[in-house]
């Protein structure tokens, strides 16, 4: 087991009806004026979720202003709108009411509201500043997927096509309200993309090349099996409370550091997808369903033992004592089949105009994947250079 620091300081308030406690919860922090930052569209209005949040804040005697309009792959310009609003209105606390995109946008606003420069300084191709503070924020989660409700990451897109992240503990939410009932009205496709993203986070903690860590291995395997099981259940019956509840909690623990403790992560699949969604503005979960099996096909030969464990322990494929490596492609195919069952695409050409998927564009995307190793490669399960990244992306077109 590798050395690690685990910082889980977000208070989780979980259960049916906790949305109605947001006002009294935020009041405990001594806030005087709140920014209520919301998803775009009218779903929160139609379902009554937004009115319940407003009522709770009013009941607690909290002043607040609203900023909606967040879209998938949240945009820098919307965050800058929120930053200006915070400064002009003397906002001292932010509530993100929505899914991962709204949470990431709220985190960006929290950084920029206390910074005199351009908030992109923290995110850019090469960040030129390090955050030293941020406004406190809370989350009312409506779409379990990214785990952003309890981690220190924010991902923002600077148009036209640059998607970048910042990781900093100043933007870790103070509190996350997790009410499974709120997710009942999430459309089936968005629910499925969330399930895909949840499972992908576990995979990236599992397929690593590191020291022995049986405990975390088995935590990851149990998490993947649970995600697969409850993903099926919620697609079969969107009103299944236990499925909704388990997926909501799983979303949080898969990306708050718990499953990476002592082992790190291989984030290549996410890094590729971020560049794809930055370029083509595709849904993140759908992109992950495309990237992950292609990445598995390419790297599985480098870590056969891990992929054998994955096939047998997660998918229940019988162990082949004569030739154990024969189960590897069966595990990868099971992954593809599951994502298809959820309604996810399996190729980029299903959701992107094929005319845009030229070799030149693919190479541009491969080159944009940031390098974490001194030799210019990325990855843990297998170290990948630009040409290898190109070949992975090319294989999923």
C-alpha positions as CSV (number, residue, x, y, z in Angstrom):
1,X,0.0,0.0,0.0
2,X,1.3,3.4,-1.0
3,X,1.4,6.4,1.4
4,X,-1.5,8.8,1.1
5,X,-3.4,11.7,2.6
6,X,-7.2,11.3,2.7
7,X,-9.3,14.5,3.3
8,X,-13.0,13.8,3.5
9,X,-14.2,17.0,5.2
10,X,-17.6,17.4,3.4
11,X,-20.5,16.8,5.8
12,X,-23.0,14.4,4.1
13,X,-26.6,14.8,5.0
14,X,-28.4,11.8,3.4
15,X,-32.0,10.7,3.2
16,X,-35.5,11.2,2.0
17,X,-36.6,14.8,2.5
18,X,-33.2,16.4,3.4
19,X,-33.7,18.9,0.5
20,X,-36.1,20.8,2.8
21,X,-33.4,21.3,5.4
22,X,-31.0,23.3,3.2
23,X,-32.0,26.6,4.8
24,X,-31.4,25.6,8.4
25,X,-28.2,23.8,7.4
26,X,-26.7,26.9,5.7
27,X,-27.8,29.2,8.5
28,X,-25.4,27.2,10.8
29,X,-22.5,28.7,8.8
30,X,-23.5,32.2,9.7
31,X,-24.3,33.2,6.1
32,X,-26.1,36.4,5.4
33,X,-26.6,36.3,1.6
34,X,-26.5,33.2,-0.6
35,X,-26.1,32.6,-4.4
36,X,-28.4,29.7,-5.5
37,X,-26.7,28.3,-8.6
38,X,-28.9,26.0,-10.6
39,X,-29.0,23.7,-13.7
40,X,-30.3,25.1,-16.9
41,X,-33.8,24.2,-18.3
42,X,-37.0,24.1,-16.4
43,X,-36.8,20.6,-14.8
44,X,-36.1,22.0,-11.3
45,X,-39.1,24.3,-11.6
46,X,-41.5,21.7,-13.0
47,X,-40.6,19.1,-10.3
48,X,-40.9,21.6,-7.5
49,X,-37.3,21.1,-6.4
50,X,-36.4,24.7,-6.9
51,X,-39.5,26.0,-5.0
52,X,-38.7,23.7,-2.1
53,X,-35.1,25.1,-1.9
54,X,-36.5,28.7,-2.1
55,X,-39.0,27.9,0.7
56,X,-36.4,26.4,2.9
57,X,-34.1,29.4,2.5
58,X,-36.9,31.9,3.1
59,X,-38.0,29.9,6.2
60,X,-34.5,30.2,7.6
61,X,-34.5,34.0,7.0
62,X,-31.7,33.8,4.4
63,X,-31.4,36.3,1.6
64,X,-30.5,34.8,-1.7
65,X,-30.1,35.6,-5.4
66,X,-30.4,33.0,-8.2
67,X,-28.3,32.1,-11.2
68,X,-29.5,29.3,-13.4
69,X,-28.6,28.3,-17.0
70,X,-25.8,25.9,-16.3
71,X,-25.3,23.4,-19.2
72,X,-23.4,20.1,-19.5
73,X,-19.7,20.8,-19.9
74,X,-20.1,24.0,-17.8
75,X,-18.9,27.1,-19.5
76,X,-16.4,29.7,-18.2
77,X,-18.7,32.6,-19.2
78,X,-21.5,31.4,-17.0
79,X,-19.2,31.1,-14.1
80,X,-17.8,34.6,-14.7
81,X,-21.4,35.8,-14.6
82,X,-21.8,34.2,-11.2
83,X,-18.5,35.7,-10.0
84,X,-19.7,39.2,-11.0
85,X,-23.0,38.6,-9.2
86,X,-21.2,37.5,-6.0
87,X,-19.0,40.6,-5.9
88,X,-21.9,43.0,-6.7
89,X,-24.3,41.4,-4.3
90,X,-21.8,40.7,-1.4
91,X,-22.5,37.0,-1.5
92,X,-20.9,35.1,1.3
93,X,-22.1,31.5,0.6
94,X,-22.9,29.5,-2.6
95,X,-25.4,26.6,-3.0
96,X,-25.1,24.4,-6.0
97,X,-28.5,22.9,-6.8
98,X,-28.0,20.3,-9.6
99,X,-25.6,17.8,-10.9
100,X,-21.9,17.7,-11.5
101,X,-21.9,20.6,-14.1
102,X,-23.6,23.0,-11.7
103,X,-21.3,21.9,-8.8
104,X,-18.2,22.5,-10.9
105,X,-19.5,25.9,-12.1
106,X,-20.3,26.8,-8.4
107,X,-16.8,25.8,-7.4
108,X,-15.3,28.0,-10.2
109,X,-17.5,30.9,-8.9
110,X,-16.3,30.3,-5.4
111,X,-12.7,30.7,-6.5
112,X,-13.3,33.7,-8.7
113,X,-15.5,35.6,-6.2
114,X,-12.4,36.2,-3.9
115,X,-9.8,36.6,-6.7
116,X,-8.9,39.9,-8.4
117,X,-7.6,38.3,-11.6
118,X,-9.2,36.0,-14.2
119,X,-10.4,32.8,-12.6
120,X,-9.1,30.9,-15.7
121,X,-5.7,31.6,-14.2
122,X,-6.4,28.5,-12.0
123,X,-7.5,26.3,-14.9
124,X,-5.7,27.2,-18.1
125,X,-3.5,25.1,-20.3
126,X,-0.7,25.9,-17.9
127,X,-2.2,27.4,-14.6
128,X,-0.5,30.6,-13.6
129,X,-2.0,31.0,-10.2
130,X,-2.8,28.9,-7.1
131,X,-6.0,29.5,-5.1
132,X,-5.5,30.8,-1.6
133,X,-9.2,31.0,-0.6
134,X,-12.7,30.5,-1.9
135,X,-16.3,31.3,-0.8
136,X,-17.8,28.4,1.1
137,X,-20.3,26.3,-0.8
138,X,-22.9,23.6,-0.3
139,X,-24.5,21.1,-2.7
140,X,-28.0,19.8,-3.1
141,X,-27.3,16.9,-5.5
142,X,-30.0,16.1,-8.1
143,X,-28.0,13.8,-10.5
144,X,-25.6,11.3,-9.0
145,X,-22.7,10.9,-11.4
146,X,-19.5,12.9,-11.0
147,X,-18.8,12.8,-7.2
148,X,-18.1,16.5,-7.3
149,X,-20.4,17.0,-4.3
150,X,-17.7,15.8,-2.0
151,X,-14.4,16.3,-3.7
152,X,-12.0,19.2,-4.4
153,X,-12.2,19.2,-8.3
154,X,-13.8,21.6,-10.7
155,X,-13.9,21.1,-14.5
156,X,-14.7,24.1,-16.7
157,X,-14.9,24.6,-20.5
158,X,-13.5,27.7,-22.1
159,X,-15.1,28.0,-25.5
160,X,-14.7,26.9,-28.2
161,X,-13.1,23.7,-27.1
162,X,-10.8,23.8,-24.1
163,X,-11.8,21.8,-21.0
164,X,-9.6,22.0,-17.9
165,X,-9.7,21.2,-14.2
166,X,-8.5,22.5,-11.0
167,X,-8.0,20.5,-7.8
168,X,-7.9,22.4,-4.6
169,X,-9.2,21.8,-1.1
170,X,-10.6,25.4,-0.8
171,X,-13.5,24.3,-3.2
172,X,-14.4,21.1,-1.3
173,X,-18.1,21.6,-0.3
174,X,-18.8,22.2,3.3
175,X,-21.9,20.1,3.1
176,X,-23.7,17.9,0.6
177,X,-27.4,17.3,0.8
178,X,-28.2,13.9,-0.7
179,X,-31.9,13.3,-1.2
180,X,-32.6,10.2,-3.3
181,X,-36.3,11.3,-3.9
182,X,-35.0,14.3,-5.9
183,X,-33.6,12.0,-8.5
184,X,-36.9,10.2,-9.3
185,X,-37.6,12.6,-12.2
186,X,-34.2,12.5,-13.8
187,X,-34.7,11.3,-17.4
188,X,-33.6,7.7,-18.1
189,X,-30.8,8.6,-20.4
190,X,-29.3,11.1,-17.9
191,X,-29.7,8.5,-15.2
192,X,-27.8,6.0,-17.3
193,X,-25.0,8.4,-18.1
194,X,-24.7,9.0,-14.4
195,X,-24.4,5.3,-13.7
196,X,-21.7,5.1,-16.4
197,X,-19.7,7.9,-14.8
198,X,-20.0,6.4,-11.3
199,X,-18.7,3.0,-12.5
200,X,-15.9,4.7,-14.5
201,X,-14.6,6.4,-11.4
202,X,-14.2,3.0,-9.7
203,X,-12.5,1.5,-12.7
204,X,-9.9,4.2,-12.7
205,X,-9.0,3.5,-9.1
206,X,-8.9,-0.3,-9.8
207,X,-6.8,-0.6,-13.0
208,X,-3.5,0.8,-11.6
209,X,0.0,-0.5,-11.5
210,X,1.1,-0.2,-7.9
211,X,1.9,-2.0,-4.7
212,X,-0.3,-4.7,-3.2
213,X,-3.6,-3.3,-1.7
214,X,-6.1,-6.1,-1.2
215,X,-8.4,-3.9,0.9
216,X,-8.9,-1.2,-1.8
217,X,-9.0,-3.9,-4.5
218,X,-12.0,-5.5,-2.8
219,X,-13.7,-2.1,-2.0
220,X,-13.4,-1.3,-5.7
221,X,-14.8,-4.7,-6.8
222,X,-17.8,-4.4,-4.5
223,X,-18.4,-0.8,-5.7
224,X,-18.4,-1.9,-9.3
225,X,-20.7,-4.8,-8.6
226,X,-23.1,-2.5,-6.7
227,X,-23.1,0.1,-9.5
228,X,-23.8,-2.5,-12.1
229,X,-26.6,-4.1,-10.0
230,X,-28.3,-0.9,-9.0
231,X,-27.8,0.6,-12.4
232,X,-29.9,-2.2,-13.9
233,X,-32.5,-1.8,-11.1
234,X,-33.0,1.9,-11.6
235,X,-33.4,1.5,-15.4
236,X,-36.0,-1.2,-14.8
237,X,-37.8,0.9,-12.3
238,X,-37.0,4.7,-12.0
239,X,-39.0,4.8,-8.7
240,X,-36.9,2.2,-6.9
241,X,-35.8,4.1,-3.8
242,X,-33.1,1.6,-2.8
243,X,-31.5,1.7,-6.2
244,X,-31.6,5.5,-6.3
245,X,-30.2,5.7,-2.7
246,X,-27.4,3.3,-3.3
247,X,-26.3,5.0,-6.5
248,X,-26.4,8.4,-4.9
249,X,-24.1,7.3,-2.0
250,X,-21.9,5.3,-4.4
251,X,-21.5,8.4,-6.6
252,X,-20.0,10.2,-3.5
253,X,-17.6,7.6,-2.3
254,X,-16.2,6.6,-5.7
255,X,-14.7,10.1,-6.2
256,X,-13.9,11.5,-2.8
257,X,-10.6,9.8,-2.4
258,X,-11.8,6.7,-0.5
259,X,-11.2,4.2,-3.3
260,X,-7.9,5.7,-4.4
261,X,-6.4,5.6,-0.9
262,X,-3.0,3.8,-1.0
263,X,-3.1,3.2,-4.7
264,X,-3.8,6.4,-6.7
265,X,-5.6,6.2,-10.0
266,X,-5.2,5.8,-13.8
267,X,-7.1,8.8,-15.2
268,X,-6.3,8.4,-18.9
269,X,-9.9,7.5,-19.8
270,X,-11.2,10.7,-18.1
271,X,-8.4,12.8,-19.7
272,X,-9.3,11.5,-23.1
273,X,-13.0,12.1,-22.6
274,X,-12.5,15.6,-21.3
275,X,-10.7,16.5,-24.5
276,X,-13.5,14.8,-26.6
277,X,-16.3,16.6,-24.8
278,X,-14.3,19.9,-25.0
279,X,-14.0,19.4,-28.8
280,X,-17.4,18.0,-29.5
281,X,-19.6,19.1,-26.5
282,X,-20.8,15.5,-25.9
283,X,-22.3,14.2,-22.7
284,X,-19.5,13.1,-20.3
285,X,-21.1,9.8,-19.2
286,X,-21.8,8.8,-22.8
287,X,-18.2,9.7,-23.7
288,X,-16.9,7.5,-20.9
289,X,-19.0,4.6,-22.2
290,X,-17.2,4.9,-25.5
291,X,-13.7,5.5,-24.2
292,X,-13.4,2.9,-21.4
293,X,-13.8,-0.3,-23.5
294,X,-11.4,1.1,-26.2
295,X,-8.8,1.9,-23.5
296,X,-9.3,-1.5,-22.0
297,X,-8.7,-3.2,-25.4
298,X,-5.4,-1.3,-25.8
299,X,-3.9,-1.6,-22.3
300,X,-5.2,-5.0,-20.9
301,X,-2.1,-6.9,-22.2
302,X,0.1,-4.7,-19.9
303,X,-1.7,-5.7,-16.7
304,X,-3.3,-9.1,-17.4
305,X,-3.6,-10.0,-13.7
306,X,-5.8,-7.0,-13.0
307,X,-8.0,-7.6,-16.0
308,X,-8.4,-11.3,-15.1
309,X,-9.5,-10.3,-11.6
310,X,-11.9,-7.8,-13.1
311,X,-13.5,-10.4,-15.4
312,X,-13.9,-13.0,-12.8
313,X,-14.7,-11.0,-9.6
314,X,-16.8,-8.2,-11.1
315,X,-18.6,-10.0,-13.9
316,X,-18.5,-13.5,-12.6
317,X,-16.9,-15.0,-15.6
318,X,-15.6,-18.5,-14.7
319,X,-11.8,-18.6,-14.2
320,X,-10.0,-20.5,-17.0
321,X,-7.3,-22.5,-15.2
322,X,-5.6,-23.6,-18.4
323,X,-5.4,-20.2,-20.0
324,X,-6.6,-17.5,-17.6
325,X,-5.9,-14.7,-20.0
326,X,-8.8,-15.9,-22.2
327,X,-11.3,-14.3,-19.7
328,X,-9.9,-10.8,-20.4
329,X,-11.8,-10.1,-23.6
330,X,-14.9,-11.6,-22.1
331,X,-14.7,-9.1,-19.2
332,X,-14.2,-6.2,-21.7
333,X,-17.1,-7.4,-23.8
334,X,-19.3,-7.6,-20.7
335,X,-18.5,-4.0,-20.0
336,X,-19.5,-3.0,-23.5
337,X,-22.7,-5.0,-23.3
338,X,-23.6,-3.4,-20.0
339,X,-23.2,0.1,-21.3
340,X,-25.3,-0.8,-24.3
341,X,-28.0,-2.1,-22.0
342,X,-28.0,1.3,-20.3
343,X,-28.5,2.9,-23.7
344,X,-25.1,4.3,-24.1
345,X,-23.3,4.7,-27.4
346,X,-20.3,2.5,-28.2
347,X,-18.7,4.6,-31.0
348,X,-18.0,8.3,-31.4
349,X,-19.7,8.3,-34.8
350,X,-23.0,7.5,-33.1
351,X,-23.0,11.0,-31.4
352,X,-20.6,13.0,-33.4
353,X,-20.8,13.9,-37.1
354,X,-18.3,11.4,-38.7
355,X,-17.0,14.2,-41.0
356,X,-15.5,15.9,-37.9
357,X,-13.6,12.7,-36.8
358,X,-10.6,13.3,-39.0
359,X,-7.1,12.0,-38.2
360,X,-6.0,15.6,-37.8
361,X,-8.7,16.3,-35.2
362,X,-8.0,13.0,-33.4
363,X,-4.3,13.9,-33.2
364,X,-5.1,17.3,-31.9
365,X,-7.1,15.7,-29.1
366,X,-4.4,13.2,-28.4
367,X,-1.8,16.0,-28.1
368,X,-4.0,17.9,-25.7
369,X,-4.1,15.1,-23.1
370,X,-1.9,16.5,-20.4
371,X,1.3,14.7,-19.4
372,X,1.9,13.6,-15.8
373,X,5.2,11.7,-16.2
374,X,8.6,13.2,-16.9
375,X,8.9,11.2,-20.1
376,X,5.9,12.8,-21.6
377,X,3.5,9.8,-21.1
378,X,0.3,9.4,-19.2
379,X,-1.2,6.5,-17.3
380,X,-0.6,3.9,-14.6
381,X,-1.9,0.6,-16.0
382,X,0.1,1.4,-19.1
383,X,2.2,4.4,-19.9
384,X,0.9,5.9,-23.1
385,X,2.5,8.4,-25.5
386,X,0.8,10.7,-28.0
387,X,0.8,8.1,-30.8
388,X,-0.7,5.5,-28.5
389,X,-3.4,7.9,-27.4
390,X,-4.2,8.6,-31.0
391,X,-4.6,4.9,-31.7
392,X,-7.0,4.5,-28.8
393,X,-9.1,7.4,-29.9
394,X,-9.0,6.2,-33.5
395,X,-10.3,2.7,-32.4
396,X,-13.4,4.2,-30.9
397,X,-14.4,6.4,-33.9
